[in-house]
Each structure stands twice: as structure tokens, then as C-alpha cells.
Amino acid sequence: MLEPVVATLIISAARLLTGTRSLWLGCAPQAVQRIYFANHSSHGDFVLLWASLPPSLRRITRPVAGADYWLKRPLRRYIINRVFNGVLIDREHKDTAVNPLQPMLDALANGDSLIIFPEGTRNPEDGLLPFKSGLYHLAKKYPQAQLIPVWIANLNRVMPKGRVLPLPLLCTISFGTALKLDAEESKAQFLERSREALLSLAEEHA
């Protein structure tokens, strides 16, 4: 099969270009069902996060990505479907009769772990955009899945928009402490607490 070779090449290139180091600050790399939620500043975010997982976890962890971007070209479709086994979602929500979270719910029901970006779109600036509600609904539907905040530091500076060659800066992937949705917690309260968990990891690199 060609896909494992392509995955190895992508992982090696990502590590070479970014000098990535992984910091497991609040949890250990264990083979349990998880939803890794991270800040989003580049199309390379999920590649770097996925590459930072041990091989045993990569096999059970699927990145969530926008179908509008990844289905545009044959190479993108091959990479997201065959190499990363991604979960594609309709960010434009063209069919209002379909739950846009359903592909993620199906993946969780299958026992997979997920990589998601609660901001919903890339944020080239420092800090975080307000979180979309998807993380809350996933946490409510699948309380057995650990919610792991992950801060990706410096990737937007290594490869800023419009730049052809990367800058020689070190990227760090910091894995925080698992969160759970409290029974009496509102959607707004949970999303703000999740956002603060990510920002607290960012402060480690300030």
C-alpha cells in the first residue's frame, strides 16, 4: 500500500520544517478515545498535531476537515481520505436537513478519536476566536471521550500566509489536562472554560 509511505513522507517533512516537539503536560499518550481540540492558524495544523502522536494513536485518530477545501482537487482528496482517513464536514451547511456534526458523531460511535478546531476557521492572529458550538455538542453526546486541549505554538510564524519558504522557528505541540462537560454547565460556560484551557497552554510559550 502506498498510503503509509505517503504518511511517513508528510510526517518527516512536517518535523523537518518545524522542528516540532511534543509536550504532554496534562495527560499521557494513551490509547483511549479522545477529542483533541486545538487552535487553528494554518492548513498544516492537523498534520502537525497528528504527526505528534505516537504511531499507535495516529491509527485511531482522525482529523476533522472542511469538505469545501479538501475535496476541491484530486491530490487533496487523496491525502485527506486515503492518507489521513479524515472526517469531512460541510462547513457551508448547504443541506439544512442534515446535521453537520453527523460525520463526527459517526466517527465517535465507531470508536475513533478526533482532532477538531473549535474556532471553525483559521485565525492568523495571536489568541483565539470565539468557539463554535460543535465542541459542546460532541462533549454532551459522547461524555466518555476525553476532551484534550492542544496548543500549537509558532506554526503561523513558520509558514505565514503567502510565504513560499518556511522560517526556521521551533514549533511546540502542548497537550493539556482532559476536560469534561459538567452536568449543570451551560453551553456558553463550557465553551469559555474550554477556550481558557487552551489559552492557559498558550501562556506557557508567551
C-alpha positions as CSV (number, residue, x, y, z in Angstrom):
1,M,0.0,0.0,0.0
2,L,1.2,3.5,-0.9
3,E,-0.6,5.4,1.8
4,P,1.7,4.5,4.7
5,V,4.7,5.7,2.7
6,V,3.0,9.0,1.8
7,A,2.1,9.4,5.5
8,T,5.7,8.8,6.6
9,L,6.9,11.4,4.0
10,I,4.4,14.0,5.1
11,I,5.3,13.4,8.8
12,S,9.0,13.6,8.1
13,A,8.7,16.8,6.1
14,A,6.5,18.4,8.8
15,R,9.0,17.6,11.5
16,L,12.0,18.7,9.4
17,L,10.4,22.0,8.5
18,T,9.1,22.9,12.0
19,G,11.5,21.1,14.4
20,T,8.3,20.1,16.3
21,R,8.5,18.9,19.9
22,S,5.6,17.4,21.8
23,L,4.9,18.3,25.4
24,W,2.5,16.1,27.3
25,L,1.8,18.5,30.1
26,G,-1.6,17.4,31.4
27,C,-2.0,13.9,30.1
28,A,-0.1,10.9,28.7
29,P,-0.3,9.5,25.1
30,Q,-2.7,6.7,25.9
31,A,-4.9,4.6,23.6
32,V,-8.2,5.9,24.9
33,Q,-10.9,7.7,22.9
34,R,-10.3,11.4,22.8
35,I,-11.3,14.6,21.1
36,Y,-8.2,16.7,20.7
37,F,-9.2,20.4,20.3
38,A,-6.7,22.9,19.2
39,N,-6.1,26.5,17.9
40,H,-6.2,26.9,14.2
41,S,-3.8,29.2,12.3
42,S,-2.7,27.1,9.3
43,H,-3.8,24.3,7.0
44,G,-0.8,22.4,8.4
45,D,-2.3,22.4,12.0
46,F,-3.9,18.9,11.9
47,V,-0.9,17.5,10.1
48,L,1.5,18.7,12.8
49,L,-0.8,17.5,15.6
50,W,-1.4,14.1,14.0
51,A,2.3,13.7,13.4
52,S,3.0,14.5,17.1
53,L,1.0,11.4,18.2
54,P,2.7,8.0,18.6
55,P,2.0,5.7,15.7
56,S,-0.4,3.6,17.8
57,L,-2.6,6.7,18.4
58,R,-2.3,8.0,14.8
59,R,-4.0,4.8,13.6
60,I,-7.2,5.6,15.7
61,T,-7.2,9.4,15.4
62,R,-9.0,11.2,12.6
63,P,-8.6,14.9,11.7
64,V,-11.9,16.8,11.1
65,A,-11.6,19.0,8.0
66,G,-13.8,21.2,5.8
67,A,-15.1,19.4,2.7
68,D,-15.2,22.6,0.7
69,Y,-11.3,22.9,0.9
70,W,-10.2,19.2,0.8
71,L,-12.5,18.0,-2.0
72,K,-11.5,20.7,-4.5
73,R,-8.6,18.9,-6.0
74,P,-7.7,15.2,-6.6
75,L,-4.4,15.4,-4.6
76,R,-6.2,17.0,-1.6
77,R,-8.9,14.3,-1.8
78,Y,-6.4,11.6,-1.8
79,I,-4.4,13.0,1.1
80,I,-7.4,13.6,3.4
81,N,-9.3,10.4,2.5
82,R,-6.6,7.8,1.9
83,V,-3.7,9.0,3.9
84,F,-5.3,10.7,7.0
85,N,-8.7,9.0,6.9
86,G,-10.2,12.4,7.7
87,V,-13.7,13.2,8.7
88,L,-15.1,15.7,6.2
89,I,-17.8,18.2,7.2
90,D,-19.9,20.6,5.3
91,R,-18.9,24.0,6.7
92,E,-21.3,25.8,4.4
93,H,-24.3,23.7,5.7
94,K,-25.9,23.7,2.3
95,D,-28.4,20.9,3.2
96,T,-30.2,22.2,6.3
97,A,-31.9,18.8,6.8
98,V,-28.5,17.2,7.5
99,N,-26.8,17.6,10.9
100,P,-23.3,19.0,10.1
101,L,-21.9,17.2,13.1
102,Q,-23.1,13.8,12.0
103,P,-19.9,12.7,10.4
104,M,-18.1,13.4,13.7
105,L,-20.8,11.6,15.7
106,D,-20.5,8.6,13.4
107,A,-16.7,8.5,13.8
108,L,-17.0,8.7,17.6
109,A,-19.7,5.9,17.5
110,N,-17.1,3.8,15.6
111,G,-14.6,4.3,18.5
112,D,-12.4,6.8,16.7
113,S,-10.6,9.8,18.3
114,L,-10.9,13.2,16.6
115,I,-8.8,16.3,16.0
116,I,-11.0,19.4,15.8
117,F,-10.6,23.2,15.7
118,P,-13.4,24.8,17.6
119,E,-12.7,28.3,16.1
120,G,-14.1,26.9,12.9
121,T,-11.7,28.8,10.7
122,R,-8.1,29.8,10.5
123,N,-7.0,32.6,12.8
124,P,-3.7,34.2,11.6
125,E,-3.5,36.5,14.7
126,D,-2.4,35.6,18.2
127,G,-5.1,34.4,20.7
128,L,-8.3,32.7,19.9
129,L,-11.5,33.4,18.0
130,P,-14.8,32.6,19.8
131,F,-15.5,28.9,19.8
132,K,-18.3,27.4,17.7
133,S,-20.8,25.2,19.5
134,G,-19.7,21.9,17.9
135,L,-17.3,21.0,20.8
136,Y,-20.1,21.4,23.3
137,H,-22.5,19.1,21.4
138,L,-19.8,16.5,20.9
139,A,-19.0,16.6,24.7
140,K,-22.7,16.3,25.5
141,K,-23.3,13.4,23.1
142,Y,-20.1,11.5,23.9
143,P,-19.1,12.1,27.6
144,Q,-16.9,9.0,27.6
145,A,-14.4,10.7,25.1
146,Q,-11.7,12.7,26.8
147,L,-11.5,16.3,25.7
148,I,-7.8,17.2,25.4
149,P,-6.8,20.9,24.8
150,V,-3.8,21.2,22.4
151,W,-1.9,24.4,21.8
152,I,0.1,24.6,18.6
153,A,2.7,27.3,19.0
154,N,4.5,29.2,16.2
155,L,3.2,27.4,13.1
156,N,1.6,30.6,11.8
157,R,5.0,32.2,12.1
158,V,6.9,29.3,10.5
159,M,4.7,29.5,7.4
160,P,2.8,32.8,7.3
161,K,0.2,33.2,4.6
162,G,1.8,34.0,1.2
163,R,5.3,32.8,2.1
164,V,6.8,30.1,-0.1
165,L,9.7,29.0,2.2
166,P,9.3,28.4,5.9
167,L,11.0,30.4,8.6
168,P,13.4,28.5,10.9
169,L,11.3,28.6,14.1
170,L,10.6,25.8,16.6
171,C,7.0,24.6,16.8
172,T,5.7,23.1,20.0
173,I,2.6,21.0,20.5
174,S,1.4,21.2,24.1
175,F,-1.2,18.6,25.3
176,G,-3.2,19.8,28.4
177,T,-5.4,18.2,31.0
178,A,-8.6,16.4,30.0
179,L,-11.8,18.3,30.4
180,K,-15.4,17.1,31.0
181,L,-18.7,18.8,30.5
182,D,-20.3,19.4,33.9
183,A,-23.9,18.3,34.3
184,E,-25.1,21.8,35.2
185,E,-22.8,23.7,32.9
186,S,-24.3,25.8,30.1
187,K,-23.0,25.8,26.5
188,A,-21.6,29.3,27.0
189,Q,-19.9,28.4,30.2
190,F,-18.4,25.2,28.8
191,L,-17.1,26.9,25.6
192,E,-15.5,29.7,27.6
193,R,-13.9,27.2,30.0
194,S,-12.5,25.2,27.1
195,R,-11.2,28.3,25.5
196,E,-9.5,29.3,28.7
197,A,-7.9,25.8,28.9
198,L,-6.3,26.4,25.5
199,L,-5.2,30.0,26.4
200,S,-3.5,28.7,29.6
201,L,-1.4,26.4,27.4
202,A,-0.5,29.3,25.2
203,E,0.8,31.2,28.2
204,E,3.5,28.5,28.5
205,H,5.0,29.9,25.3
206,A,4.5,33.7,25.9
